[in-house]
Amino acid sequence: MCCTALLCVMLGAGPGLAQEDTTAQAGEAEAPAVKPKPKPKPKPKPKPVAKPVENSAETSPAAPVAMPAANLAPVKPPELIVVCDNGQGAFYEGQGAVSLWVTRSGAITVDNPLRPLTPETTRVLQVVIGNKAATAFGPDLLALRRGGSPAALEATTGGPVRWDEQLTVLPDFLNIVSEAGEVLARLDYRRCGDAPEVKAAPVAKAKPKPVAKAPRPPKASTGEGAGRGGEGAAPRGLQLPQGAIPAGQ
């Protein structure tokens, strides 16, 4: 009895289940296929932006590149160490066959009317170039300018040169500079010795002044000479003809 009832239930439910399955399959067939959503593309990573470089003195293109202190040779100033005794001169030589002898040292003191208590002093060296005398002068012996002969320098500065009794202590090299202070030549000390003799400059002979001649007296005319004769002499041109005066009178 129980088996019969169970069989009936199964048979009754069978068509319904089959129908439901068919309906479900039909629904699945009718429903459109759903396309999968595309995956979002990854956003590109932003490129790294270079940081602005600070415009400092070390990185600026306009600024000069600083050299390490170890590569910079210090500028050595001249030292006063050269001493020449017994009337000898000091021989200096530079590049380009430039050389000279320093034979005397002195100074020129010029009174400045604007500063009467502080006169201007110029150091002077007499040098021999070849066989001619010249000068080098400046506020000190560390930077000298070229000058002419001692007499020409005295005429230019307006004061006499007071020469030292003995050649003063000189620097180990001479800096010849321009009026603007730019170095024109460097002459290094070589030795002490006898300087060459200086050829004396020719002295111009003064021409004698012309002597003014005394004016000559004017020549006397012929008539005046005849008039200065004897009282009885008749002036020329008034002579009487021969026989005009009777004889015996």
Summary of the structure (lengths in Angstrom):
residues: 249
radius of gyration: 63.1
end to end distance: 247.7
largest distance: 249.5
contacts: 437
relative contact order: 0.12
helix: 18%
strand: 29%
